[in-house]
Amino acid sequence: MKNLIAINGSPRKNWNTAQLLQHAVQGAKDAGATAEIVNLYALNFKGCTSCFACKLKNRPHGTCAMKDDLSPVLEKIKAADAIIFGSPIYFMNLSAGMIAFIERLFFSNYIYSNEIPTVFPKKLPSAFIYTMNMTENHFEFFGMKERLGMYETFTEKILGVAPKVLRAFNTVQFKDYSRYESSIFDADEKFAYREKHFPDDCAAAYNIGRDLVSE
Ligand SMILES: Cc1cc2nc3c(=O)[nH]c(=O)nc-3n(C[C@H](O)[C@H](O)[C@H](O)COP(=O)(O)O)c2cc1C
């Protein structure tokens, strides 16, 4: 039986990013796989501390020497059949938690070798699911495709397969916009957009989960 691990890079366990991951997990389960969500912000861990233990010549490569809550997750990923990186966009980038996670996963499986840079034990199908306030027009205007594309390129390099990508735009951030200083947003427009588009995003996430374990 195949296994999918969905990484939630939002501190919120039930909002936009998590909801899309829940659909992806359901898609994987309906395709006969096991699947689970790992909430990064429930774990106590740091990003890479540049110790380079993973690159020592006299030591096996591919294992991060830092020992914390992320260690068992990194081991589990080696045994998984697919992974999804789910992240909200924070200041035009992945969330800090997701970046710290990627540093640990990718750097420990990367060596500065002229031959083959990755020591990840197999090809691992993956996907990035991004959620953000921005509209699709803003995403293009600010060059976000290229910016986030860096992570997608590293993923292909380390995990051996180009990731699938889903972008959920113009997400609803608060249940009640009137409680927050938020005059740059038109709450009615936000809720109308969500009603129209979020079900399609959920369906696309479901398909990603299903397809990742079916290929
Ligand atoms: C610290 C912080 C920074 C953010 N920066 C951006 C940003 O640069 N661009 C954007 O489109 N949305 C930004 N957002 C909005 C979130 O990306 C958006 O609401 C996302 O869907 C939240 O995901 P969640 O509901 O799963 O937590 C930011 C939110 C926070 C909390």
The ligand as an SDF file (V2000), in Angstrom:
LIG
                    3D

 31 33  0  0  0  0  0  0  0  0999 V2000
    2.8700   36.7490    8.1500 C   0  0  0  0  0  0  0  0  0  0  0  0
    1.9700   36.7320    6.9390 C   0  0  0  0  0  0  0  0  0  0  0  0
    2.4640   37.2300    5.7400 C   0  0  0  0  0  0  0  0  0  0  0  0
    1.6820   37.1670    4.5780 C   0  0  0  0  0  0  0  0  0  0  0  0
    2.2010   37.6180    3.3940 N   0  0  0  0  0  0  0  0  0  0  0  0
    1.5060   37.4650    2.2560 C   0  0  0  0  0  0  0  0  0  0  0  0
    2.0650   37.8550    1.0020 C   0  0  0  0  0  0  0  0  0  0  0  0
    3.1960   38.3370    0.9050 O   0  0  0  0  0  0  0  0  0  0  0  0
    1.3050   37.6750   -0.1160 N   0  0  0  0  0  0  0  0  0  0  0  0
    0.0530   37.1220   -0.0580 C   0  0  0  0  0  0  0  0  0  0  0  0
   -0.5740   36.9550   -1.1150 O   0  0  0  0  0  0  0  0  0  0  0  0
   -0.4840   36.7280    1.1120 N   0  0  0  0  0  0  0  0  0  0  0  0
    0.1950   36.8850    2.2600 C   0  0  0  0  0  0  0  0  0  0  0  0
   -0.3460   36.4680    3.4570 N   0  0  0  0  0  0  0  0  0  0  0  0
   -1.6950   35.8370    3.4570 C   0  0  0  0  0  0  0  0  0  0  0  0
   -1.6450   34.3170    3.4560 C   0  0  0  0  0  0  0  0  0  0  0  0
   -0.7420   33.8100    2.5060 O   0  0  0  0  0  0  0  0  0  0  0  0
   -3.0150   33.7240    3.1110 C   0  0  0  0  0  0  0  0  0  0  0  0
   -4.0010   34.2520    3.9380 O   0  0  0  0  0  0  0  0  0  0  0  0
   -2.9740   32.2090    3.2010 C   0  0  0  0  0  0  0  0  0  0  0  0
   -4.0440   31.6350    2.4830 O   0  0  0  0  0  0  0  0  0  0  0  0
   -3.0470   31.7530    4.6460 C   0  0  0  0  0  0  0  0  0  0  0  0
   -3.0460   30.3480    4.7140 O   0  0  0  0  0  0  0  0  0  0  0  0
   -3.8210   29.5700    5.8760 P   0  0  0  0  0  0  0  0  0  0  0  0
   -5.2490   30.0470    5.7940 O   0  0  0  0  0  0  0  0  0  0  0  0
   -3.6650   28.1460    5.5540 O   0  0  0  0  0  0  0  0  0  0  0  0
   -3.1600   29.9470    7.1540 O   0  0  0  0  0  0  0  0  0  0  0  0
    0.3750   36.5970    4.6280 C   0  0  0  0  0  0  0  0  0  0  0  0
   -0.1200   36.1340    5.8660 C   0  0  0  0  0  0  0  0  0  0  0  0
    0.6700   36.2040    7.0050 C   0  0  0  0  0  0  0  0  0  0  0  0
    0.1280   35.6820    8.3240 C   0  0  0  0  0  0  0  0  0  0  0  0
  1  2  1  0
  2  3  1  0
  2 30  2  0
  3  4  2  0
  4  5  1  0
  4 28  1  0
  5  6  2  0
  6  7  1  0
  6 13  1  0
  7  8  2  0
  7  9  1  0
  9 10  1  0
 10 11  2  0
 10 12  1  0
 12 13  2  0
 13 14  1  0
 14 15  1  0
 14 28  1  0
 15 16  1  0
 16 17  1  0
 16 18  1  0
 18 19  1  0
 18 20  1  0
 20 21  1  0
 20 22  1  0
 22 23  1  0
 23 24  1  0
 24 25  2  0
 24 26  1  0
 24 27  1  0
 28 29  2  0
 29 30  1  0
 30 31  1  0
M  END
$$$$
